[in-house]
Amino acid sequence: MNVTFEELRRVKHALPPGGVTRLAREFHHSEEAIRNYFGAGHYKNGEISEFHLESGYGGGVVHLENTAIFDRALQLIEERKETVS
């Protein structure tokens, strides 16, 4: 899946409070690994971002190898919208 880096960061920032923690638990990753997935640059202890970035418009194009975390993040955002409405 290809998205802009800007869109990837927008999704991360739209997560409900505790969203990164919830994703980390659900996908058995550290919170830092989840932040890295959404474009943070704090790679240590072998944690990988699971995406490839090509420079360009909107911060560049990001190719996500596995969209499960991204898809779940979108679900959490939608759930939050439904409870706020």
Phi and psi in radians as a Rosetta constraint file:
Dihedral C 1 N 2 CA 2 C 2 CIRCULARHARMONIC -1.950 0.35
Dihedral N 2 CA 2 C 2 N 3 CIRCULARHARMONIC 2.295 0.35
Dihedral C 2 N 3 CA 3 C 3 CIRCULARHARMONIC -2.429 0.35
Dihedral N 3 CA 3 C 3 N 4 CIRCULARHARMONIC 2.837 0.35
Dihedral C 3 N 4 CA 4 C 4 CIRCULARHARMONIC -1.377 0.35
Dihedral N 4 CA 4 C 4 N 5 CIRCULARHARMONIC 2.692 0.35
Dihedral C 4 N 5 CA 5 C 5 CIRCULARHARMONIC -1.020 0.35
Dihedral N 5 CA 5 C 5 N 6 CIRCULARHARMONIC -0.691 0.35
Dihedral C 5 N 6 CA 6 C 6 CIRCULARHARMONIC -1.014 0.35
Dihedral N 6 CA 6 C 6 N 7 CIRCULARHARMONIC -0.765 0.35
Dihedral C 6 N 7 CA 7 C 7 CIRCULARHARMONIC -1.143 0.35
Dihedral N 7 CA 7 C 7 N 8 CIRCULARHARMONIC -0.715 0.35
Dihedral C 7 N 8 CA 8 C 8 CIRCULARHARMONIC -1.039 0.35
Dihedral N 8 CA 8 C 8 N 9 CIRCULARHARMONIC -0.778 0.35
Dihedral C 8 N 9 CA 9 C 9 CIRCULARHARMONIC -1.194 0.35
Dihedral N 9 CA 9 C 9 N 10 CIRCULARHARMONIC -0.640 0.35
Dihedral C 9 N 10 CA 10 C 10 CIRCULARHARMONIC -1.065 0.35
Dihedral N 10 CA 10 C 10 N 11 CIRCULARHARMONIC -0.729 0.35
Dihedral C 10 N 11 CA 11 C 11 CIRCULARHARMONIC -1.102 0.35
Dihedral N 11 CA 11 C 11 N 12 CIRCULARHARMONIC -0.798 0.35
Dihedral C 11 N 12 CA 12 C 12 CIRCULARHARMONIC -1.026 0.35
Dihedral N 12 CA 12 C 12 N 13 CIRCULARHARMONIC -0.771 0.35
Dihedral C 12 N 13 CA 13 C 13 CIRCULARHARMONIC -1.292 0.35
Dihedral N 13 CA 13 C 13 N 14 CIRCULARHARMONIC -0.308 0.35
Dihedral C 13 N 14 CA 14 C 14 CIRCULARHARMONIC -1.532 0.35
Dihedral N 14 CA 14 C 14 N 15 CIRCULARHARMONIC -0.134 0.35
Dihedral C 14 N 15 CA 15 C 15 CIRCULARHARMONIC -1.042 0.35
Dihedral N 15 CA 15 C 15 N 16 CIRCULARHARMONIC 2.540 0.35
Dihedral C 15 N 16 CA 16 C 16 CIRCULARHARMONIC -1.167 0.35
Dihedral N 16 CA 16 C 16 N 17 CIRCULARHARMONIC 2.837 0.35
Dihedral C 16 N 17 CA 17 C 17 CIRCULARHARMONIC -0.922 0.35
Dihedral N 17 CA 17 C 17 N 18 CIRCULARHARMONIC 2.319 0.35
Dihedral C 17 N 18 CA 18 C 18 CIRCULARHARMONIC 1.439 0.35
Dihedral N 18 CA 18 C 18 N 19 CIRCULARHARMONIC 0.071 0.35
Dihedral C 18 N 19 CA 19 C 19 CIRCULARHARMONIC -1.098 0.35
Dihedral N 19 CA 19 C 19 N 20 CIRCULARHARMONIC -0.719 0.35
Dihedral C 19 N 20 CA 20 C 20 CIRCULARHARMONIC -1.120 0.35
Dihedral N 20 CA 20 C 20 N 21 CIRCULARHARMONIC -0.745 0.35
Dihedral C 20 N 21 CA 21 C 21 CIRCULARHARMONIC -1.085 0.35
Dihedral N 21 CA 21 C 21 N 22 CIRCULARHARMONIC -0.764 0.35
Dihedral C 21 N 22 CA 22 C 22 CIRCULARHARMONIC -1.088 0.35
Dihedral N 22 CA 22 C 22 N 23 CIRCULARHARMONIC -0.790 0.35
Dihedral C 22 N 23 CA 23 C 23 CIRCULARHARMONIC -1.093 0.35
Dihedral N 23 CA 23 C 23 N 24 CIRCULARHARMONIC -0.703 0.35
Dihedral C 23 N 24 CA 24 C 24 CIRCULARHARMONIC -1.047 0.35
Dihedral N 24 CA 24 C 24 N 25 CIRCULARHARMONIC -0.775 0.35
Dihedral C 24 N 25 CA 25 C 25 CIRCULARHARMONIC -1.154 0.35
Dihedral N 25 CA 25 C 25 N 26 CIRCULARHARMONIC -0.807 0.35
Dihedral C 25 N 26 CA 26 C 26 CIRCULARHARMONIC -1.122 0.35
Dihedral N 26 CA 26 C 26 N 27 CIRCULARHARMONIC -0.595 0.35
Dihedral C 26 N 27 CA 27 C 27 CIRCULARHARMONIC -1.826 0.35
Dihedral N 27 CA 27 C 27 N 28 CIRCULARHARMONIC 0.120 0.35
Dihedral C 27 N 28 CA 28 C 28 CIRCULARHARMONIC 0.981 0.35
Dihedral N 28 CA 28 C 28 N 29 CIRCULARHARMONIC 0.819 0.35
Dihedral C 28 N 29 CA 29 C 29 CIRCULARHARMONIC -2.191 0.35
Dihedral N 29 CA 29 C 29 N 30 CIRCULARHARMONIC 2.897 0.35
Dihedral C 29 N 30 CA 30 C 30 CIRCULARHARMONIC -1.337 0.35
Dihedral N 30 CA 30 C 30 N 31 CIRCULARHARMONIC 2.799 0.35
Dihedral C 30 N 31 CA 31 C 31 CIRCULARHARMONIC -1.073 0.35
Dihedral N 31 CA 31 C 31 N 32 CIRCULARHARMONIC -0.639 0.35
Dihedral C 31 N 32 CA 32 C 32 CIRCULARHARMONIC -1.110 0.35
Dihedral N 32 CA 32 C 32 N 33 CIRCULARHARMONIC -0.660 0.35
Dihedral C 32 N 33 CA 33 C 33 CIRCULARHARMONIC -1.124 0.35
Dihedral N 33 CA 33 C 33 N 34 CIRCULARHARMONIC -0.668 0.35
Dihedral C 33 N 34 CA 34 C 34 CIRCULARHARMONIC -1.166 0.35
Dihedral N 34 CA 34 C 34 N 35 CIRCULARHARMONIC -0.753 0.35
Dihedral C 34 N 35 CA 35 C 35 CIRCULARHARMONIC -1.061 0.35
Dihedral N 35 CA 35 C 35 N 36 CIRCULARHARMONIC -0.712 0.35
Dihedral C 35 N 36 CA 36 C 36 CIRCULARHARMONIC -1.091 0.35
Dihedral N 36 CA 36 C 36 N 37 CIRCULARHARMONIC -0.673 0.35
Dihedral C 36 N 37 CA 37 C 37 CIRCULARHARMONIC -0.997 0.35
Dihedral N 37 CA 37 C 37 N 38 CIRCULARHARMONIC -0.649 0.35
Dihedral C 37 N 38 CA 38 C 38 CIRCULARHARMONIC -1.601 0.35
Dihedral N 38 CA 38 C 38 N 39 CIRCULARHARMONIC 0.343 0.35
Dihedral C 38 N 39 CA 39 C 39 CIRCULARHARMONIC 1.783 0.35
Dihedral N 39 CA 39 C 39 N 40 CIRCULARHARMONIC 0.074 0.35
Dihedral C 39 N 40 CA 40 C 40 CIRCULARHARMONIC -1.184 0.35
Dihedral N 40 CA 40 C 40 N 41 CIRCULARHARMONIC 2.802 0.35
Dihedral C 40 N 41 CA 41 C 41 CIRCULARHARMONIC -2.070 0.35
Dihedral N 41 CA 41 C 41 N 42 CIRCULARHARMONIC 0.623 0.35
Dihedral C 41 N 42 CA 42 C 42 CIRCULARHARMONIC -1.860 0.35
Dihedral N 42 CA 42 C 42 N 43 CIRCULARHARMONIC 1.258 0.35
Dihedral C 42 N 43 CA 43 C 43 CIRCULARHARMONIC -1.550 0.35
Dihedral N 43 CA 43 C 43 N 44 CIRCULARHARMONIC 2.151 0.35
Dihedral C 43 N 44 CA 44 C 44 CIRCULARHARMONIC -2.673 0.35
Dihedral N 44 CA 44 C 44 N 45 CIRCULARHARMONIC 2.857 0.35
Dihedral C 44 N 45 CA 45 C 45 CIRCULARHARMONIC 0.897 0.35
Dihedral N 45 CA 45 C 45 N 46 CIRCULARHARMONIC 0.612 0.35
Dihedral C 45 N 46 CA 46 C 46 CIRCULARHARMONIC 1.346 0.35
Dihedral N 46 CA 46 C 46 N 47 CIRCULARHARMONIC 0.101 0.35
Dihedral C 46 N 47 CA 47 C 47 CIRCULARHARMONIC -1.249 0.35
Dihedral N 47 CA 47 C 47 N 48 CIRCULARHARMONIC 2.299 0.35
Dihedral C 47 N 48 CA 48 C 48 CIRCULARHARMONIC -1.979 0.35
Dihedral N 48 CA 48 C 48 N 49 CIRCULARHARMONIC 2.812 0.35
Dihedral C 48 N 49 CA 49 C 49 CIRCULARHARMONIC -1.542 0.35
Dihedral N 49 CA 49 C 49 N 50 CIRCULARHARMONIC -0.386 0.35
Dihedral C 49 N 50 CA 50 C 50 CIRCULARHARMONIC 1.149 0.35
Dihedral N 50 CA 50 C 50 N 51 CIRCULARHARMONIC 0.456 0.35
Dihedral C 50 N 51 CA 51 C 51 CIRCULARHARMONIC -2.497 0.35
Dihedral N 51 CA 51 C 51 N 52 CIRCULARHARMONIC 2.870 0.35
Dihedral C 51 N 52 CA 52 C 52 CIRCULARHARMONIC -2.149 0.35
Dihedral N 52 CA 52 C 52 N 53 CIRCULARHARMONIC 2.237 0.35
Dihedral C 52 N 53 CA 53 C 53 CIRCULARHARMONIC -1.860 0.35
Dihedral N 53 CA 53 C 53 N 54 CIRCULARHARMONIC 2.242 0.35
Dihedral C 53 N 54 CA 54 C 54 CIRCULARHARMONIC -1.944 0.35
Dihedral N 54 CA 54 C 54 N 55 CIRCULARHARMONIC 2.237 0.35
Dihedral C 54 N 55 CA 55 C 55 CIRCULARHARMONIC -1.000 0.35
Dihedral N 55 CA 55 C 55 N 56 CIRCULARHARMONIC 2.588 0.35
Dihedral C 55 N 56 CA 56 C 56 CIRCULARHARMONIC 2.750 0.35
Dihedral N 56 CA 56 C 56 N 57 CIRCULARHARMONIC -2.868 0.35
Dihedral C 56 N 57 CA 57 C 57 CIRCULARHARMONIC -0.973 0.35
Dihedral N 57 CA 57 C 57 N 58 CIRCULARHARMONIC 2.532 0.35
Dihedral C 57 N 58 CA 58 C 58 CIRCULARHARMONIC 1.162 0.35
Dihedral N 58 CA 58 C 58 N 59 CIRCULARHARMONIC 0.484 0.35
Dihedral C 58 N 59 CA 59 C 59 CIRCULARHARMONIC 1.540 0.35
Dihedral N 59 CA 59 C 59 N 60 CIRCULARHARMONIC -0.010 0.35
Dihedral C 59 N 60 CA 60 C 60 CIRCULARHARMONIC 1.894 0.35
Dihedral N 60 CA 60 C 60 N 61 CIRCULARHARMONIC 2.951 0.35
Dihedral C 60 N 61 CA 61 C 61 CIRCULARHARMONIC -1.752 0.35
Dihedral N 61 CA 61 C 61 N 62 CIRCULARHARMONIC 2.265 0.35
Dihedral C 61 N 62 CA 62 C 62 CIRCULARHARMONIC -1.873 0.35
Dihedral N 62 CA 62 C 62 N 63 CIRCULARHARMONIC 2.221 0.35
Dihedral C 62 N 63 CA 63 C 63 CIRCULARHARMONIC -1.767 0.35
Dihedral N 63 CA 63 C 63 N 64 CIRCULARHARMONIC 1.976 0.35
Dihedral C 63 N 64 CA 64 C 64 CIRCULARHARMONIC -1.542 0.35
Dihedral N 64 CA 64 C 64 N 65 CIRCULARHARMONIC 2.141 0.35
Dihedral C 64 N 65 CA 65 C 65 CIRCULARHARMONIC -1.226 0.35
Dihedral N 65 CA 65 C 65 N 66 CIRCULARHARMONIC -0.682 0.35
Dihedral C 65 N 66 CA 66 C 66 CIRCULARHARMONIC -2.261 0.35
Dihedral N 66 CA 66 C 66 N 67 CIRCULARHARMONIC 2.115 0.35
Dihedral C 66 N 67 CA 67 C 67 CIRCULARHARMONIC -1.674 0.35
Dihedral N 67 CA 67 C 67 N 68 CIRCULARHARMONIC 0.085 0.35
Dihedral C 67 N 68 CA 68 C 68 CIRCULARHARMONIC -1.003 0.35
Dihedral N 68 CA 68 C 68 N 69 CIRCULARHARMONIC -0.786 0.35
Dihedral C 68 N 69 CA 69 C 69 CIRCULARHARMONIC -1.175 0.35
Dihedral N 69 CA 69 C 69 N 70 CIRCULARHARMONIC -0.770 0.35
Dihedral C 69 N 70 CA 70 C 70 CIRCULARHARMONIC -1.057 0.35
Dihedral N 70 CA 70 C 70 N 71 CIRCULARHARMONIC -0.821 0.35
Dihedral C 70 N 71 CA 71 C 71 CIRCULARHARMONIC -1.077 0.35
Dihedral N 71 CA 71 C 71 N 72 CIRCULARHARMONIC -0.737 0.35
Dihedral C 71 N 72 CA 72 C 72 CIRCULARHARMONIC -1.169 0.35
Dihedral N 72 CA 72 C 72 N 73 CIRCULARHARMONIC -0.648 0.35
Dihedral C 72 N 73 CA 73 C 73 CIRCULARHARMONIC -1.062 0.35
Dihedral N 73 CA 73 C 73 N 74 CIRCULARHARMONIC -0.742 0.35
Dihedral C 73 N 74 CA 74 C 74 CIRCULARHARMONIC -1.088 0.35
Dihedral N 74 CA 74 C 74 N 75 CIRCULARHARMONIC -0.662 0.35
Dihedral C 74 N 75 CA 75 C 75 CIRCULARHARMONIC -1.107 0.35
Dihedral N 75 CA 75 C 75 N 76 CIRCULARHARMONIC -0.762 0.35
Dihedral C 75 N 76 CA 76 C 76 CIRCULARHARMONIC -1.088 0.35
Dihedral N 76 CA 76 C 76 N 77 CIRCULARHARMONIC -0.679 0.35
Dihedral C 76 N 77 CA 77 C 77 CIRCULARHARMONIC -1.112 0.35
Dihedral N 77 CA 77 C 77 N 78 CIRCULARHARMONIC -0.774 0.35
Dihedral C 77 N 78 CA 78 C 78 CIRCULARHARMONIC -1.118 0.35
Dihedral N 78 CA 78 C 78 N 79 CIRCULARHARMONIC -0.737 0.35
Dihedral C 78 N 79 CA 79 C 79 CIRCULARHARMONIC -1.037 0.35
Dihedral N 79 CA 79 C 79 N 80 CIRCULARHARMONIC -0.702 0.35
Dihedral C 79 N 80 CA 80 C 80 CIRCULARHARMONIC -1.143 0.35
Dihedral N 80 CA 80 C 80 N 81 CIRCULARHARMONIC -0.725 0.35
Dihedral C 80 N 81 CA 81 C 81 CIRCULARHARMONIC -1.065 0.35
Dihedral N 81 CA 81 C 81 N 82 CIRCULARHARMONIC -0.704 0.35
Dihedral C 81 N 82 CA 82 C 82 CIRCULARHARMONIC -1.168 0.35
Dihedral N 82 CA 82 C 82 N 83 CIRCULARHARMONIC -0.644 0.35
Dihedral C 82 N 83 CA 83 C 83 CIRCULARHARMONIC -1.364 0.35
Dihedral N 83 CA 83 C 83 N 84 CIRCULARHARMONIC -0.464 0.35
Dihedral C 83 N 84 CA 84 C 84 CIRCULARHARMONIC -1.369 0.35
Dihedral N 84 CA 84 C 84 N 85 CIRCULARHARMONIC -0.553 0.35
